[in-house]
Amino acid sequence: MPDSLHHDIRGLHLFETMADAHFQTLMRGAFVQTFPPQIDLLTEGDPSDFLHVLVSGSVDLFSAWNGRETSMATVRPVSTFILAATIRDQPYLMSARTLEKSRIALIPSAEIRAVFDVDGGFARAIVTELALCYRSVIKAQKDLKLRTSSERLANYLLRAQDRAGGQDGFELGFEKRRLASVLGITPEHLSRALKGLQPHGVLATGTRIRIADRDRLEALARPNPLIDDPST
């Protein structure tokens, strides 16, 4: 792995408190690859041979069953994904594909587990990371089970606007069909929901969204930090 990437990876919460010697051990066995868009990175059910660190780009975590497929989450840099499978030495529960050109560092799972056993700072960081992942799952379940589809869409758009720096207009970054999958609805239902948000200040043109009146949209969405705030 190029030394220039060590700083970015070292800055992740997962690696920042571990001993230098142990970090170098992980980096010696790691390598970096650049993938074009829409490339499958891993398949659910396969053994977890590597911990993946997304350096640039974005990745869709998804799952499929009985002819159906659903998006589970979007990974953005710089971050790891599917850590639990690595620590447990268990098969992946989700598949992953690139959404755009992405650069990914791969660290052998066996090395991660070996360092986990001897580095207390690294072990504590992993527990914290897994706790954050668990809380994200709980938030997603609450969002799905406690809100209507229009409320889920409204809150998603508010969070997307925040990620875009608060601009009135922003790009979704992927096709609407995937957004429908993330929200747990059909593409047809999504189209109706977007039209239903027009009186609340939302204008959708293709994958470009404009929120003309955030206060009006928030009055419908009623965002809750125990669901919507990633820092909670």
N, C-alpha and C positions, 0 to 999 in steps of 0.2 A: 504494500500500500504506500502511495506517495506520502512523504513526511508532511506535506502541506495540508493533508486531511486530518492528521492526528489532532491538531488544535480543535477543529470542529467537533470531532467525536469526543475528545477529552472534556469539552465544555458541556456535554450532556450530563444531566443530574446522575445518570446511571454510572458514569465513569469518573466524575470529578473528584471523588474522595478516596478512590482506591490508590494503593501504593504504586509508585512509578514503575517499579520492577514488574508488578503484575499487569499493569497496563501495557507495557512493552511486550510482555508475553502474549497477550491477546493480539496486539498489532502484528507480531511476527507471523502469526498464522492467518491473518486477515488479507483479503484482496478486494479490489474495487472493480465493478463493471458498470458500463453505461448501456442502458436498454432503450430501444425506441418505444413509442406509444403502443398500447394494446398488446403487450407481451406478457404472457403468463409467467410469473416468478416462482410460484409454488402452488401445490394442489392439496386441498384438504384430504387427510388420510395418509399423506406421505410422511415419512420420518422427518423429524425436525433436525436436520443436519447443521443448519446455520442460523445464527441470529442476524437479522437484516437491519441495517442502519440506513435510512433514507437520507442522502446528502443533498440532493436536489431533485426537483420534479414533484410528482405526486403519485400515490398508489391507492388503488381500490381494493379493499378487503371484502370478499364476497363469499357466498355459500350457495350450493345447488343441491336440490333433492327432487326426485320424481319428476324430472322435466322442468322444474321451476328454479329460478335463480333470483337471489336478492343481494343487494349491496348492504354491507354491515357497517362500514366506516371508511373514511378517507384519511390517509396518512400524509402528513406534510412535513417538510424538513425543518430542522434536523431532528429525527426521532427514530426510535426502534419500532419494530412491529413483530407481533406474535412471540413475545418474551416468555409467556407461560409454558408454551410447548418446549422451548429450549431448556428451561429450568427443570421441568418434569420429565424430560426425555420421552415425550409422548407425541403421537401424530398431530399434525396441524389440524385444527378445527375449522379453519377458514382457508380459502384460496386467496391469491393476490395477483393483481395485474397492474401494469403501469397505465396511468391515465395520460401521461405525456412523457417526453424524453426524460429519463430519470437516471441519476447516478446513485448506486447502492453499494455500500460496503458490506461484506459478508464475513462474519466471525464464526469459526467453528464452534458448534454448541458444546462439544466435549471440553474445549478450552474454557468456555464460560462456566461450566459446572465445576471444573477443577479449581478455578480461581475463586469461585463462590465459596468453596469449602475452606479456603485459607485466608481470605481477605474480609475482615469484619466490616469495613467501610463499604465495600462492594456489595456484600450480602445485605446490609441495611438499605442501601440504595435500591436494590432489586425488590425488596419487600415494599418499599415506598412506591416504586413504579407499578408493581402489581396491585397495590391498594388503589392507586389512581385509576388503573384500568378497570378494577372492580366497580369503583364509584361511577365511572363512565357508563358501564353496562346498566347499573341501576337507574341512572338518569335517562338512558335511552328507553328502558322499559317503562318508566313513569311517563315519558313523553308519548310513547305509543299507546299506553293503556288508559291514561287520564285525559287525553286531549282528542278533540275531533280532528279530522284531517285538515280542515281549514286552520285550526289553531296550530297544528304541527307545522304546516307550511308557513304561516305568519311568523312563528318563532324562528324557523330555519332561516327565513329571509332576513330577519333582524340580526341573527348571528353572522350571516354571510356579509351583511352590510358592515358590521363591526370589523370583520376580517379584511374588508376592502378599505379600511381606514375611515369609515363613516361617510363615504361618498354617496350622493343621492343615486347615482347610476353605477352599476357594476355588472361584471360577467359572472355567470354561474360557474364557468370553468369546465363544464361537461354537459352532455345532452340532457334534455328534460326527462327522457326515459329512465336515466339513472337516478335523477332526483326523485321520481315517483317511487323507485325501488327503495331508496333510502327512507322515504316517508311511509312505506308500507301500503301504497295505494297503486291503482292502475294508471297508466298514462292518460287514459280518458278522464279519470277522476281528477287527475292533476290539472288538466286543462280547464275543467269546470271550477276547480278550486281557485285557480289563478284569476279566472273571470270574476269569481265571487269576491276576490280581494280588491277589485278595481274601485269600488266605492270607499275602500279604506286606504286609498292612495298608492296602490301598487299597479304599475304598468309593465307588462312583459312583452318584449319583442324578440322572438327567437329565444336565445339563451341570455339576452341582456335584460336586466331587471332595473327598474327605476322606482324608488320609494319617494313619492312626492310629499307625503305627510307622515313622518315617522310617529308622531304623537297619536294620530288616528289609528295607525297599524298597531301600536302598542296597546291601545285601548281594547282592541280585539284580542291580541295575542296574550296579554297579561303575563309577560315573561317572569319566570320565577328563578332566582339564583340557585335554588336547590335542584333545578333541572337544567338551566341554561348557562350557568356561569362555569366555565371550565376550570376556574381557579378554586372552586368550592369543594 
